[in-house]
Amino acid sequence: MNYLLAGASVLIGVIALVFVFLFRRLISPNGDAQPSLEWCNRFSINKYRPMERLFSDADYAFLAAQPGDAPHMLKKLKAERRRIFRCYLRCLSRDFGRLHTAAKFLLLHSPQDQPDLASALLKQRLIFRYALLAVHFRLALQALGIGTVDVSGLVRALAGMRDQFQQLAVATEGTPA
């Protein structure tokens, strides 16, 4: 019984440390300089659509049905897909930061005060950070064989940031970049 309690305490401690690490990493500001407004105008959410299919059950079922060392190959495939997924997450986070920085730049250089858009930007950033933290948590659980990873909330938050940027770009049309 004591071993079970000690094991549970260690597990809770490790999970707490992981959360602290991820939280600090997520709230730290992105090191990106002022992004080009041209890049923001060309930005497309479509490059993140493959993320939604990385953990498809159909691929795992197909591999499990093949003769040979399917469990070992399945474990290797899942680990590789988690690695790829984390790369996507880093890029997605960087792109969100760029769009957010560009939107703040437009807001600051807007000819008129827009407090509603400023609060919407802050809300969008909080939503994104929460969704990113949730995805990292689900990814860690998925590595333990618990649950699945759903990235749709994160992609929606990125799309919302893109929409906020476009709204600000239209509102501040004619300001110097």
C-alpha positions as CSV (number, residue, x, y, z in Angstrom):
1,M,0.0,0.0,0.0
2,N,2.8,2.4,0.9
3,Y,4.5,1.7,-2.5
4,L,1.3,2.6,-4.3
5,L,1.0,5.9,-2.4
6,A,4.7,6.7,-3.1
7,G,4.3,5.8,-6.8
8,A,1.2,8.0,-7.0
9,S,2.9,10.9,-5.3
10,V,5.9,10.7,-7.6
11,L,3.6,10.6,-10.6
12,I,1.6,13.6,-9.4
13,G,4.9,15.4,-8.8
14,V,6.2,14.7,-12.3
15,I,2.9,15.8,-13.9
16,A,3.0,19.0,-11.8
17,L,6.6,19.7,-13.0
18,V,5.5,19.1,-16.6
19,F,2.6,21.5,-16.3
20,V,4.9,24.1,-14.8
21,F,7.4,23.7,-17.6
22,L,4.7,23.8,-20.3
23,F,2.9,26.7,-18.7
24,R,6.1,28.8,-18.4
25,R,7.0,27.9,-22.0
26,L,3.6,28.8,-23.3
27,I,3.3,32.2,-21.5
28,S,6.8,33.3,-22.5
29,P,6.7,35.9,-25.3
30,N,7.7,34.8,-28.8
31,G,11.0,36.1,-29.9
32,D,9.8,37.1,-33.3
33,A,10.5,40.6,-34.4
34,Q,7.9,42.7,-36.3
35,P,6.5,40.3,-38.9
36,S,5.9,41.5,-42.4
37,L,2.4,42.6,-43.0
38,E,2.7,41.0,-46.5
39,W,3.4,37.6,-44.9
40,C,0.3,38.0,-42.7
41,N,-1.8,38.8,-45.7
42,R,-0.6,35.7,-47.5
43,F,-0.9,33.5,-44.4
44,S,-3.1,30.4,-44.9
45,I,-4.5,28.1,-42.2
46,N,-4.5,25.2,-44.7
47,K,-0.9,24.2,-44.0
48,Y,-2.1,23.0,-40.6
49,R,-4.9,20.7,-41.9
50,P,-2.6,17.6,-41.9
51,M,-2.3,17.9,-38.2
52,E,-6.0,16.9,-37.9
53,R,-5.2,13.6,-39.6
54,L,-1.9,12.6,-38.0
55,F,-3.5,10.4,-35.3
56,S,-6.1,8.8,-37.6
57,D,-7.4,5.5,-36.4
58,A,-7.7,4.2,-39.9
59,D,-3.9,4.3,-40.4
60,Y,-3.4,2.4,-37.1
61,A,-6.0,-0.2,-38.0
62,F,-4.4,-0.8,-41.4
63,L,-1.0,-1.3,-39.8
64,A,-2.4,-3.6,-37.1
65,A,-4.0,-5.8,-39.8
66,Q,-0.7,-6.3,-41.6
67,P,1.4,-9.5,-40.9
68,G,4.6,-9.1,-39.0
69,D,5.6,-7.1,-35.9
70,A,2.6,-4.8,-36.0
71,P,2.6,-3.8,-32.3
72,H,6.2,-2.7,-32.5
73,M,5.7,-0.9,-35.7
74,L,2.5,0.7,-34.4
75,K,4.3,2.0,-31.3
76,K,7.1,3.4,-33.6
77,L,4.6,5.0,-35.9
78,K,2.8,6.7,-33.0
79,A,6.0,8.0,-31.6
80,E,7.1,9.4,-35.0
81,R,3.7,11.0,-35.5
82,R,3.9,12.7,-32.1
83,R,7.3,14.1,-33.1
84,I,5.9,15.5,-36.3
85,F,2.9,16.8,-34.4
86,R,5.1,18.7,-32.0
87,C,6.9,20.3,-35.0
88,Y,3.6,21.4,-36.3
89,L,2.7,22.8,-32.9
90,R,5.9,24.9,-32.8
91,C,5.2,26.3,-36.2
92,L,1.6,26.9,-35.4
93,S,2.5,28.7,-32.2
94,R,5.1,30.8,-34.0
95,D,2.6,31.8,-36.7
96,F,0.1,32.7,-34.1
97,G,2.7,34.9,-32.5
98,R,3.5,36.6,-35.8
99,L,-0.2,37.3,-36.5
100,H,-0.8,38.6,-33.0
101,T,2.3,40.9,-33.2
102,A,1.2,42.2,-36.6
103,A,-2.3,42.8,-35.3
104,K,-1.0,44.7,-32.2
105,F,1.2,46.7,-34.6
106,L,-1.9,47.6,-36.7
107,L,-3.9,48.4,-33.6
108,L,-1.2,50.7,-32.3
109,H,-0.9,52.6,-35.6
110,S,-4.6,52.8,-36.2
111,P,-5.9,56.3,-36.8
112,Q,-8.8,55.7,-34.4
113,D,-8.9,54.0,-30.9
114,Q,-10.4,50.5,-31.1
115,P,-10.8,49.2,-27.5
116,D,-13.1,46.4,-28.6
117,L,-10.5,45.0,-31.0
118,A,-7.8,45.4,-28.4
119,S,-9.8,43.3,-25.9
120,A,-10.6,40.8,-28.7
121,L,-6.9,40.4,-29.4
122,L,-6.2,39.7,-25.7
123,K,-9.1,37.2,-25.5
124,Q,-7.9,35.5,-28.7
125,R,-4.4,35.1,-27.2
126,L,-5.7,33.6,-24.0
127,I,-7.9,31.2,-25.9
128,F,-5.0,30.1,-28.1
129,R,-2.7,29.6,-25.0
130,Y,-5.3,27.6,-23.2
131,A,-5.9,25.4,-26.3
132,L,-2.2,24.9,-26.8
133,L,-1.8,23.8,-23.2
134,A,-4.7,21.4,-23.6
135,V,-3.2,19.9,-26.7
136,H,0.1,19.4,-25.0
137,F,-1.6,17.7,-22.1
138,R,-3.6,15.5,-24.4
139,L,-0.5,14.6,-26.4
140,A,1.3,13.6,-23.2
141,L,-1.7,11.4,-22.3
142,Q,-1.8,9.9,-25.8
143,A,1.8,8.9,-25.4
144,L,0.7,6.9,-22.3
145,G,-2.0,5.3,-24.3
146,I,-4.8,7.4,-22.8
147,G,-7.2,9.3,-25.1
148,T,-6.7,11.1,-28.4
149,V,-5.4,14.4,-29.5
150,D,-7.9,16.9,-30.9
151,V,-6.3,20.0,-32.5
152,S,-9.5,21.6,-33.9
153,G,-9.7,24.1,-31.0
154,L,-6.2,25.2,-31.6
155,V,-6.7,25.6,-35.4
156,R,-9.9,27.5,-34.7
157,A,-8.0,29.9,-32.4
158,L,-5.3,30.4,-35.1
159,A,-8.1,31.1,-37.7
160,G,-9.7,33.6,-35.2
161,M,-6.3,35.4,-34.9
162,R,-6.0,35.5,-38.7
163,D,-9.5,37.0,-38.9
164,Q,-8.7,39.6,-36.2
165,F,-5.6,40.6,-38.2
166,Q,-7.6,40.9,-41.4
167,Q,-10.3,43.0,-39.6
168,L,-7.6,45.3,-38.3
169,A,-5.9,45.5,-41.7
170,V,-9.1,46.6,-43.3
171,A,-9.8,49.1,-40.4
172,T,-6.3,50.7,-40.7
173,E,-6.0,50.6,-44.5
174,G,-3.7,53.3,-45.7
175,T,-1.5,53.4,-42.6
176,P,2.3,53.0,-43.1
177,A,3.7,49.5,-42.6
